[in-house]
Amino acid sequence: MKQKYNKRGYFFTILSCILSSCTNQDVAFFSGKVDSLLVDTIPIQHLFSPAFMAVVDDIFVVTSNGTDISGNMLHFYKLPDMEYLFSTSGKGRGPNEFVSFPMIAQSSKANRLYLWGYTPYTIKEWVIKDDSLSLVHTYETNKYENFNQLHIVQDSLFIYSAIPGDFSIKKYNLERKKETGKISFKIDEHRQPFYSSNYGLVAANESVILYAYWYKRQIDIFDIKTMRLIKRISGKYDKQQIDLDHFNSNVQYYVNIFSGEKFFYVIFRGRSHKDRTINSDILEIYDYEGSQIANISFNISPHYFAIDEANSMMYGFSLNFEDYLLKCSLPLYTN
């Protein structure tokens, strides 16, 4: 009987290890070469202070925090040449105007544009037709939060960061108007979430939620259904005590993230803001198993960017070149 018990115990130990490895794996960082690419600069004829951007079919959409000379906050460009098409939607209380500024909810639907900002509770789904927007659906949430880094997947799942109000990632069903999941993060003792060691950026696709840490060299991958950690990509870095009095001296690691259909893309800095140069940031590309595909440097590193995987293109904007949009053809490994 003792031998039978030991075999059973051994079996469950092995099974436990297998299940553990399947549900929570650490993945080492890639140490391969860095590909250096040149970006094209496209003059902005309508100066407007870019904020959020997305690729919708063959159109590049950019929002602005302020209005252009015509009072518009949404701007549209034809891809791949970035030919200016039209601008629309201003700030105000009228139909389809924004009470503050528009935010794009990234989506896996290639032909849909989701926008928040009409009211604190409203998200509108649009298609782009010729030189105008055609409304498909209006969603109303039953609460207002500090919505950040918005994503809509699986038709009506709303994934967002609730920072600073809750310091968490939330999953909200727009059709049922109900929160259906939450990932909470520990906040530092000073209680300032944007300067907390666990502060990060959110992205999502149909099956996973991504969280790239601002002050750590770490990316977490969560299952979108269970909201449980399934992979952690981590690398060696010097842990830091965040200096609130000299914020630009703190080392920043991941400063932007984008989720595509095949890969996800993160901007890695690995230095303080004051030590950053116009071309020091690196674009890291990963598959959804957590394997790193490539490292890419640019002559002008983007602050904001969106990826057109179908045509292997990156579009973006750099605060160092405020009169231009950026365009760059990516190598074939993004196909």
Contacts in CASP RR format, 6 or more apart in sequence:
PFRMAT RR
TARGET T0000
AUTHOR 0000-0000-0000
METHOD contacts of the structure
MODEL  1
MKQKYNKRGYFFTILSCILSSCTNQDVAFFSGKVDSLLVDTIPIQHLFSP
AFMAVVDDIFVVTSNGTDISGNMLHFYKLPDMEYLFSTSGKGRGPNEFVS
FPMIAQSSKANRLYLWGYTPYTIKEWVIKDDSLSLVHTYETNKYENFNQL
HIVQDSLFIYSAIPGDFSIKKYNLERKKETGKISFKIDEHRQPFYSSNYG
LVAANESVILYAYWYKRQIDIFDIKTMRLIKRISGKYDKQQIDLDHFNSN
VQYYVNIFSGEKFFYVIFRGRSHKDRTINSDILEIYDYEGSQIANISFNI
SPHYFAIDEANSMMYGFSLNFEDYLLKCSLPLYTN
22 230 0 8 1.000
23 228 0 8 1.000
23 229 0 8 1.000
23 230 0 8 1.000
24 229 0 8 1.000
24 230 0 8 1.000
24 231 0 8 1.000
24 232 0 8 1.000
25 230 0 8 1.000
25 231 0 8 1.000
25 232 0 8 1.000
26 231 0 8 1.000
26 232 0 8 1.000
26 233 0 8 1.000
26 234 0 8 1.000
27 231 0 8 1.000
27 232 0 8 1.000
27 233 0 8 1.000
27 234 0 8 1.000
27 290 0 8 1.000
27 291 0 8 1.000
28 233 0 8 1.000
28 234 0 8 1.000
28 235 0 8 1.000
29 217 0 8 1.000
29 233 0 8 1.000
29 234 0 8 1.000
29 235 0 8 1.000
29 292 0 8 1.000
30 284 0 8 1.000
30 291 0 8 1.000
30 292 0 8 1.000
30 293 0 8 1.000
30 295 0 8 1.000
32 295 0 8 1.000
33 295 0 8 1.000
34 282 0 8 1.000
34 295 0 8 1.000
34 296 0 8 1.000
34 297 0 8 1.000
35 294 0 8 1.000
35 295 0 8 1.000
35 296 0 8 1.000
35 297 0 8 1.000
35 331 0 8 1.000
36 296 0 8 1.000
36 297 0 8 1.000
36 298 0 8 1.000
36 299 0 8 1.000
37 296 0 8 1.000
37 297 0 8 1.000
37 298 0 8 1.000
37 299 0 8 1.000
37 328 0 8 1.000
37 329 0 8 1.000
37 330 0 8 1.000
37 331 0 8 1.000
38 298 0 8 1.000
38 299 0 8 1.000
38 328 0 8 1.000
39 298 0 8 1.000
39 299 0 8 1.000
39 300 0 8 1.000
39 302 0 8 1.000
39 314 0 8 1.000
39 326 0 8 1.000
39 327 0 8 1.000
39 328 0 8 1.000
40 326 0 8 1.000
40 327 0 8 1.000
40 328 0 8 1.000
41 300 0 8 1.000
41 321 0 8 1.000
41 324 0 8 1.000
41 325 0 8 1.000
41 326 0 8 1.000
41 327 0 8 1.000
42 82 0 8 1.000
42 324 0 8 1.000
42 325 0 8 1.000
42 326 0 8 1.000
42 327 0 8 1.000
43 323 0 8 1.000
43 324 0 8 1.000
44 323 0 8 1.000
44 324 0 8 1.000
44 325 0 8 1.000
45 84 0 8 1.000
46 68 0 8 1.000
46 69 0 8 1.000
46 70 0 8 1.000
46 75 0 8 1.000
46 84 0 8 1.000
46 87 0 8 1.000
47 68 0 8 1.000
47 322 0 8 1.000
47 323 0 8 1.000
48 62 0 8 1.000
48 64 0 8 1.000
48 66 0 8 1.000
48 67 0 8 1.000
48 68 0 8 1.000
48 72 0 8 1.000
48 73 0 8 1.000
48 75 0 8 1.000
48 87 0 8 1.000
49 64 0 8 1.000
49 65 0 8 1.000
49 66 0 8 1.000
49 322 0 8 1.000
50 62 0 8 1.000
50 63 0 8 1.000
50 64 0 8 1.000
50 304 0 8 1.000
50 317 0 8 1.000
50 325 0 8 1.000
51 62 0 8 1.000
51 63 0 8 1.000
51 64 0 8 1.000
51 65 0 8 1.000
51 101 0 8 1.000
51 103 0 8 1.000
51 304 0 8 1.000
52 62 0 8 1.000
52 63 0 8 1.000
52 102 0 8 1.000
52 103 0 8 1.000
52 104 0 8 1.000
52 304 0 8 1.000
53 60 0 8 1.000
53 61 0 8 1.000
53 62 0 8 1.000
53 63 0 8 1.000
53 104 0 8 1.000
53 304 0 8 1.000
53 305 0 8 1.000
53 306 0 8 1.000
53 315 0 8 1.000
53 316 0 8 1.000
53 317 0 8 1.000
54 60 0 8 1.000
54 61 0 8 1.000
54 104 0 8 1.000
54 106 0 8 1.000
54 107 0 8 1.000
54 113 0 8 1.000
54 306 0 8 1.000
55 61 0 8 1.000
55 79 0 8 1.000
55 110 0 8 1.000
55 306 0 8 1.000
55 307 0 8 1.000
55 308 0 8 1.000
55 315 0 8 1.000
56 110 0 8 1.000
56 111 0 8 1.000
56 112 0 8 1.000
56 113 0 8 1.000
56 128 0 8 1.000
57 110 0 8 1.000
57 111 0 8 1.000
57 128 0 8 1.000
58 78 0 8 1.000
58 79 0 8 1.000
58 80 0 8 1.000
59 76 0 8 1.000
59 77 0 8 1.000
59 78 0 8 1.000
59 79 0 8 1.000
59 85 0 8 1.000
59 128 0 8 1.000
60 76 0 8 1.000
60 77 0 8 1.000
60 78 0 8 1.000
60 79 0 8 1.000
60 82 0 8 1.000
60 306 0 8 1.000
60 315 0 8 1.000
60 325 0 8 1.000
61 74 0 8 1.000
61 75 0 8 1.000
61 76 0 8 1.000
61 77 0 8 1.000
61 104 0 8 1.000
61 113 0 8 1.000
61 128 0 8 1.000
62 74 0 8 1.000
62 75 0 8 1.000
62 76 0 8 1.000
62 77 0 8 1.000
62 317 0 8 1.000
62 325 0 8 1.000
63 73 0 8 1.000
63 74 0 8 1.000
63 75 0 8 1.000
63 101 0 8 1.000
63 102 0 8 1.000
63 103 0 8 1.000
63 104 0 8 1.000
63 115 0 8 1.000
64 73 0 8 1.000
64 74 0 8 1.000
64 75 0 8 1.000
64 101 0 8 1.000
65 73 0 8 1.000
65 101 0 8 1.000
66 73 0 8 1.000
66 91 0 8 1.000
66 101 0 8 1.000
67 73 0 8 1.000
67 90 0 8 1.000
67 91 0 8 1.000
68 75 0 8 1.000
68 87 0 8 1.000
70 87 0 8 1.000
71 90 0 8 1.000
71 91 0 8 1.000
72 87 0 8 1.000
72 88 0 8 1.000
72 89 0 8 1.000
72 90 0 8 1.000
73 89 0 8 1.000
73 90 0 8 1.000
73 91 0 8 1.000
73 98 0 8 1.000
73 101 0 8 1.000
73 102 0 8 1.000
74 87 0 8 1.000
74 88 0 8 1.000
74 89 0 8 1.000
74 90 0 8 1.000
74 102 0 8 1.000
74 115 0 8 1.000
74 133 0 8 1.000
75 84 0 8 1.000
75 86 0 8 1.000
75 87 0 8 1.000
76 84 0 8 1.000
76 85 0 8 1.000
76 86 0 8 1.000
76 87 0 8 1.000
76 88 0 8 1.000
76 128 0 8 1.000
76 131 0 8 1.000
77 83 0 8 1.000
77 84 0 8 1.000
77 85 0 8 1.000
77 325 0 8 1.000
78 84 0 8 1.000
78 85 0 8 1.000
79 308 0 8 1.000
79 311 0 8 1.000
79 313 0 8 1.000
79 315 0 8 1.000
80 308 0 8 1.000
80 311 0 8 1.000
80 313 0 8 1.000
80 327 0 8 1.000
82 315 0 8 1.000
82 325 0 8 1.000
82 327 0 8 1.000
85 131 0 8 1.000
86 131 0 8 1.000
86 132 0 8 1.000
88 132 0 8 1.000
88 133 0 8 1.000
89 96 0 8 1.000
89 97 0 8 1.000
89 98 0 8 1.000
89 102 0 8 1.000
89 133 0 8 1.000
90 97 0 8 1.000
90 98 0 8 1.000
91 97 0 8 1.000
91 98 0 8 1.000
91 99 0 8 1.000
91 100 0 8 1.000
91 101 0 8 1.000
92 98 0 8 1.000
92 99 0 8 1.000
93 99 0 8 1.000
96 118 0 8 1.000
96 124 0 8 1.000
96 133 0 8 1.000
97 118 0 8 1.000
98 117 0 8 1.000
98 118 0 8 1.000
99 117 0 8 1.000
99 118 0 8 1.000
99 119 0 8 1.000
99 120 0 8 1.000
100 117 0 8 1.000
101 117 0 8 1.000
102 115 0 8 1.000
102 116 0 8 1.000
102 117 0 8 1.000
103 115 0 8 1.000
103 116 0 8 1.000
103 117 0 8 1.000
103 147 0 8 1.000
103 150 0 8 1.000
104 113 0 8 1.000
104 114 0 8 1.000
104 115 0 8 1.000
104 150 0 8 1.000
105 114 0 8 1.000
105 115 0 8 1.000
105 116 0 8 1.000
105 123 0 8 1.000
105 150 0 8 1.000
105 151 0 8 1.000
105 152 0 8 1.000
105 158 0 8 1.000
106 114 0 8 1.000
106 150 0 8 1.000
106 151 0 8 1.000
106 152 0 8 1.000
106 203 0 8 1.000
106 204 0 8 1.000
106 258 0 8 1.000
106 259 0 8 1.000
107 114 0 8 1.000
107 151 0 8 1.000
107 152 0 8 1.000
107 153 0 8 1.000
108 153 0 8 1.000
108 205 0 8 1.000
108 206 0 8 1.000
108 260 0 8 1.000
108 261 0 8 1.000
109 152 0 8 1.000
110 310 0 8 1.000
111 127 0 8 1.000
112 125 0 8 1.000
112 126 0 8 1.000
112 127 0 8 1.000
112 136 0 8 1.000
113 125 0 8 1.000
113 126 0 8 1.000
113 127 0 8 1.000
113 128 0 8 1.000
113 133 0 8 1.000
114 123 0 8 1.000
114 124 0 8 1.000
114 125 0 8 1.000
114 126 0 8 1.000
114 150 0 8 1.000
114 152 0 8 1.000
115 123 0 8 1.000
115 124 0 8 1.000
115 126 0 8 1.000
116 122 0 8 1.000
116 123 0 8 1.000
116 147 0 8 1.000
116 150 0 8 1.000
118 124 0 8 1.000
120 144 0 8 1.000
121 140 0 8 1.000
121 141 0 8 1.000
121 142 0 8 1.000
121 143 0 8 1.000
121 144 0 8 1.000
122 138 0 8 1.000
122 139 0 8 1.000
122 140 0 8 1.000
122 141 0 8 1.000
123 138 0 8 1.000
123 139 0 8 1.000
123 141 0 8 1.000
123 152 0 8 1.000
123 158 0 8 1.000
123 174 0 8 1.000
124 135 0 8 1.000
124 137 0 8 1.000
124 138 0 8 1.000
124 139 0 8 1.000
125 135 0 8 1.000
125 136 0 8 1.000
125 137 0 8 1.000
125 138 0 8 1.000
125 139 0 8 1.000
126 133 0 8 1.000
126 134 0 8 1.000
126 135 0 8 1.000
126 136 0 8 1.000
127 133 0 8 1.000
127 134 0 8 1.000
127 136 0 8 1.000
128 134 0 8 1.000
139 156 0 8 1.000
139 158 0 8 1.000
139 174 0 8 1.000
139 175 0 8 1.000
140 177 0 8 1.000
141 158 0 8 1.000
141 172 0 8 1.000
141 174 0 8 1.000
141 177 0 8 1.000
142 177 0 8 1.000
145 160 0 8 1.000
145 162 0 8 1.000
145 165 0 8 1.000
145 166 0 8 1.000
145 170 0 8 1.000
146 162 0 8 1.000
146 163 0 8 1.000
146 164 0 8 1.000
146 165 0 8 1.000
146 166 0 8 1.000
147 160 0 8 1.000
147 161 0 8 1.000
147 162 0 8 1.000
148 160 0 8 1.000
148 161 0 8 1.000
148 162 0 8 1.000
148 163 0 8 1.000
148 202 0 8 1.000
149 160 0 8 1.000
149 161 0 8 1.000
149 201 0 8 1.000
149 202 0 8 1.000
149 203 0 8 1.000
150 158 0 8 1.000
150 159 0 8 1.000
150 160 0 8 1.000
151 158 0 8 1.000
151 159 0 8 1.000
151 160 0 8 1.000
151 202 0 8 1.000
151 203 0 8 1.000
151 204 0 8 1.000
151 259 0 8 1.000
152 158 0 8 1.000
152 159 0 8 1.000
152 174 0 8 1.000
153 159 0 8 1.000
153 204 0 8 1.000
153 205 0 8 1.000
153 206 0 8 1.000
153 224 0 8 1.000
154 206 0 8 1.000
154 224 0 8 1.000
155 175 0 8 1.000
156 173 0 8 1.000
156 174 0 8 1.000
156 175 0 8 1.000
157 171 0 8 1.000
157 172 0 8 1.000
157 173 0 8 1.000
157 174 0 8 1.000
157 180 0 8 1.000
157 224 0 8 1.000
158 171 0 8 1.000
158 172 0 8 1.000
158 173 0 8 1.000
158 174 0 8 1.000
159 169 0 8 1.000
159 170 0 8 1.000
159 171 0 8 1.000
159 172 0 8 1.000
159 202 0 8 1.000
159 204 0 8 1.000
159 209 0 8 1.000
159 224 0 8 1.000
160 169 0 8 1.000
160 170 0 8 1.000
160 172 0 8 1.000
160 202 0 8 1.000
161 168 0 8 1.000
161 169 0 8 1.000
161 170 0 8 1.000
161 200 0 8 1.000
161 201 0 8 1.000
161 202 0 8 1.000
162 168 0 8 1.000
162 169 0 8 1.000
162 170 0 8 1.000
163 193 0 8 1.000
163 194 0 8 1.000
163 199 0 8 1.000
163 200 0 8 1.000
164 192 0 8 1.000
164 193 0 8 1.000
164 194 0 8 1.000
165 193 0 8 1.000
166 184 0 8 1.000
167 184 0 8 1.000
167 185 0 8 1.000
167 187 0 8 1.000
167 193 0 8 1.000
167 196 0 8 1.000
167 198 0 8 1.000
168 182 0 8 1.000
168 183 0 8 1.000
168 184 0 8 1.000
168 185 0 8 1.000
169 182 0 8 1.000
169 183 0 8 1.000
169 202 0 8 1.000
169 209 0 8 1.000
169 211 0 8 1.000
169 222 0 8 1.000
169 227 0 8 1.000
170 179 0 8 1.000
170 181 0 8 1.000
170 182 0 8 1.000
170 183 0 8 1.000
171 179 0 8 1.000
171 180 0 8 1.000
171 181 0 8 1.000
171 182 0 8 1.000
171 209 0 8 1.000
171 224 0 8 1.000
171 227 0 8 1.000
172 178 0 8 1.000
172 179 0 8 1.000
172 180 0 8 1.000
173 179 0 8 1.000
173 180 0 8 1.000
181 227 0 8 1.000
182 227 0 8 1.000
183 209 0 8 1.000
183 211 0 8 1.000
183 222 0 8 1.000
183 227 0 8 1.000
185 196 0 8 1.000
185 198 0 8 1.000
185 199 0 8 1.000
186 198 0 8 1.000
187 193 0 8 1.000
187 196 0 8 1.000
187 198 0 8 1.000
188 195 0 8 1.000
188 196 0 8 1.000
188 197 0 8 1.000
188 198 0 8 1.000
188 242 0 8 1.000
190 196 0 8 1.000
190 244 0 8 1.000
192 244 0 8 1.000
193 199 0 8 1.000
195 242 0 8 1.000
195 244 0 8 1.000
195 247 0 8 1.000
195 250 0 8 1.000
196 215 0 8 1.000
196 242 0 8 1.000
197 215 0 8 1.000
197 216 0 8 1.000
197 239 0 8 1.000
197 240 0 8 1.000
197 242 0 8 1.000
198 213 0 8 1.000
198 216 0 8 1.000
199 213 0 8 1.000
199 214 0 8 1.000
199 215 0 8 1.000
200 211 0 8 1.000
200 212 0 8 1.000
200 213 0 8 1.000
200 214 0 8 1.000
200 254 0 8 1.000
201 211 0 8 1.000
201 212 0 8 1.000
201 214 0 8 1.000
201 254 0 8 1.000
201 255 0 8 1.000
201 256 0 8 1.000
201 257 0 8 1.000
202 209 0 8 1.000
202 210 0 8 1.000
202 211 0 8 1.000
202 257 0 8 1.000
203 209 0 8 1.000
203 210 0 8 1.000
203 212 0 8 1.000
203 257 0 8 1.000
203 258 0 8 1.000
203 259 0 8 1.000
203 264 0 8 1.000
204 210 0 8 1.000
204 224 0 8 1.000
204 259 0 8 1.000
205 224 0 8 1.000
205 259 0 8 1.000
205 260 0 8 1.000
205 261 0 8 1.000
205 264 0 8 1.000
205 288 0 8 1.000
206 224 0 8 1.000
207 223 0 8 1.000
207 224 0 8 1.000
207 225 0 8 1.000
207 288 0 8 1.000
208 221 0 8 1.000
208 222 0 8 1.000
208 223 0 8 1.000
208 224 0 8 1.000
208 230 0 8 1.000
208 288 0 8 1.000
209 221 0 8 1.000
209 222 0 8 1.000
209 223 0 8 1.000
209 224 0 8 1.000
209 227 0 8 1.000
210 219 0 8 1.000
210 220 0 8 1.000
210 221 0 8 1.000
210 222 0 8 1.000
210 257 0 8 1.000
210 259 0 8 1.000
210 264 0 8 1.000
211 219 0 8 1.000
211 220 0 8 1.000
211 222 0 8 1.000
212 218 0 8 1.000
212 219 0 8 1.000
212 253 0 8 1.000
212 254 0 8 1.000
212 257 0 8 1.000
212 266 0 8 1.000
213 219 0 8 1.000
213 220 0 8 1.000
213 253 0 8 1.000
213 254 0 8 1.000
214 252 0 8 1.000
214 253 0 8 1.000
214 254 0 8 1.000
214 255 0 8 1.000
215 240 0 8 1.000
215 242 0 8 1.000
215 250 0 8 1.000
215 251 0 8 1.000
215 252 0 8 1.000
215 253 0 8 1.000
216 234 0 8 1.000
216 237 0 8 1.000
216 239 0 8 1.000
216 253 0 8 1.000
217 234 0 8 1.000
217 235 0 8 1.000
217 236 0 8 1.000
217 237 0 8 1.000
217 253 0 8 1.000
217 254 0 8 1.000
217 268 0 8 1.000
217 270 0 8 1.000
218 232 0 8 1.000
218 233 0 8 1.000
218 234 0 8 1.000
218 235 0 8 1.000
218 253 0 8 1.000
219 232 0 8 1.000
219 233 0 8 1.000
219 234 0 8 1.000
219 254 0 8 1.000
219 266 0 8 1.000
219 286 0 8 1.000
220 229 0 8 1.000
220 231 0 8 1.000
220 232 0 8 1.000
220 233 0 8 1.000
221 229 0 8 1.000
221 230 0 8 1.000
221 231 0 8 1.000
221 232 0 8 1.000
221 233 0 8 1.000
221 288 0 8 1.000
221 290 0 8 1.000
222 228 0 8 1.000
222 229 0 8 1.000
222 230 0 8 1.000
223 230 0 8 1.000
231 289 0 8 1.000
231 290 0 8 1.000
233 286 0 8 1.000
233 290 0 8 1.000
233 292 0 8 1.000
237 251 0 8 1.000
237 253 0 8 1.000
237 270 0 8 1.000
238 251 0 8 1.000
240 250 0 8 1.000
240 251 0 8 1.000
242 250 0 8 1.000
243 249 0 8 1.000
243 250 0 8 1.000
247 273 0 8 1.000
248 272 0 8 1.000
248 273 0 8 1.000
248 274 0 8 1.000
249 272 0 8 1.000
249 274 0 8 1.000
250 272 0 8 1.000
250 273 0 8 1.000
251 269 0 8 1.000
251 270 0 8 1.000
251 271 0 8 1.000
251 272 0 8 1.000
252 269 0 8 1.000
252 270 0 8 1.000
252 271 0 8 1.000
252 272 0 8 1.000
252 273 0 8 1.000
253 268 0 8 1.000
253 269 0 8 1.000
253 270 0 8 1.000
254 266 0 8 1.000
254 267 0 8 1.000
254 268 0 8 1.000
254 269 0 8 1.000
255 267 0 8 1.000
255 268 0 8 1.000
255 269 0 8 1.000
255 281 0 8 1.000
255 303 0 8 1.000
256 266 0 8 1.000
256 267 0 8 1.000
256 302 0 8 1.000
256 303 0 8 1.000
256 304 0 8 1.000
256 305 0 8 1.000
257 264 0 8 1.000
257 265 0 8 1.000
257 266 0 8 1.000
257 267 0 8 1.000
258 264 0 8 1.000
258 265 0 8 1.000
258 266 0 8 1.000
258 305 0 8 1.000
258 306 0 8 1.000
258 307 0 8 1.000
259 265 0 8 1.000
260 307 0 8 1.000
260 309 0 8 1.000
261 309 0 8 1.000
262 287 0 8 1.000
262 309 0 8 1.000
262 334 0 8 1.000
263 285 0 8 1.000
263 286 0 8 1.000
263 287 0 8 1.000
263 288 0 8 1.000
263 293 0 8 1.000
263 309 0 8 1.000
263 334 0 8 1.000
264 285 0 8 1.000
264 286 0 8 1.000
264 288 0 8 1.000
265 283 0 8 1.000
265 284 0 8 1.000
265 285 0 8 1.000
265 286 0 8 1.000
265 305 0 8 1.000
265 307 0 8 1.000
266 283 0 8 1.000
266 284 0 8 1.000
266 286 0 8 1.000
267 281 0 8 1.000
267 282 0 8 1.000
267 283 0 8 1.000
267 284 0 8 1.000
267 301 0 8 1.000
267 302 0 8 1.000
267 303 0 8 1.000
267 305 0 8 1.000
268 281 0 8 1.000
268 282 0 8 1.000
268 283 0 8 1.000
268 284 0 8 1.000
268 295 0 8 1.000
269 276 0 8 1.000
269 280 0 8 1.000
269 281 0 8 1.000
269 282 0 8 1.000
271 280 0 8 1.000
278 299 0 8 1.000
278 300 0 8 1.000
278 301 0 8 1.000
278 318 0 8 1.000
278 320 0 8 1.000
278 321 0 8 1.000
279 297 0 8 1.000
279 298 0 8 1.000
279 299 0 8 1.000
279 300 0 8 1.000
279 301 0 8 1.000
280 301 0 8 1.000
281 297 0 8 1.000
281 298 0 8 1.000
281 301 0 8 1.000
281 302 0 8 1.000
282 295 0 8 1.000
282 296 0 8 1.000
282 297 0 8 1.000
282 301 0 8 1.000
283 295 0 8 1.000
283 296 0 8 1.000
283 297 0 8 1.000
283 298 0 8 1.000
283 305 0 8 1.000
283 314 0 8 1.000
284 292 0 8 1.000
284 294 0 8 1.000
284 295 0 8 1.000
284 296 0 8 1.000
285 292 0 8 1.000
285 293 0 8 1.000
285 294 0 8 1.000
285 295 0 8 1.000
285 296 0 8 1.000
285 333 0 8 1.000
285 334 0 8 1.000
286 292 0 8 1.000
286 293 0 8 1.000
287 293 0 8 1.000
293 333 0 8 1.000
293 334 0 8 1.000
294 331 0 8 1.000
294 333 0 8 1.000
296 330 0 8 1.000
298 326 0 8 1.000
298 328 0 8 1.000
300 318 0 8 1.000
300 320 0 8 1.000
300 321 0 8 1.000
300 326 0 8 1.000
301 318 0 8 1.000
302 314 0 8 1.000
302 316 0 8 1.000
302 317 0 8 1.000
302 318 0 8 1.000
302 326 0 8 1.000
303 317 0 8 1.000
303 318 0 8 1.000
303 319 0 8 1.000
304 316 0 8 1.000
304 317 0 8 1.000
305 314 0 8 1.000
305 315 0 8 1.000
305 316 0 8 1.000
305 317 0 8 1.000
305 326 0 8 1.000
306 314 0 8 1.000
306 315 0 8 1.000
306 316 0 8 1.000
307 313 0 8 1.000
307 314 0 8 1.000
307 315 0 8 1.000
307 330 0 8 1.000
307 334 0 8 1.000
308 314 0 8 1.000
308 315 0 8 1.000
309 334 0 8 1.000
309 335 0 8 1.000
312 329 0 8 1.000
312 330 0 8 1.000
312 331 0 8 1.000
312 332 0 8 1.000
312 334 0 8 1.000
312 335 0 8 1.000
313 327 0 8 1.000
313 328 0 8 1.000
313 329 0 8 1.000
313 330 0 8 1.000
314 326 0 8 1.000
314 327 0 8 1.000
314 328 0 8 1.000
314 330 0 8 1.000
315 325 0 8 1.000
315 326 0 8 1.000
315 327 0 8 1.000
315 328 0 8 1.000
316 325 0 8 1.000
316 326 0 8 1.000
316 327 0 8 1.000
317 324 0 8 1.000
317 325 0 8 1.000
317 326 0 8 1.000
318 324 0 8 1.000
318 326 0 8 1.000
END
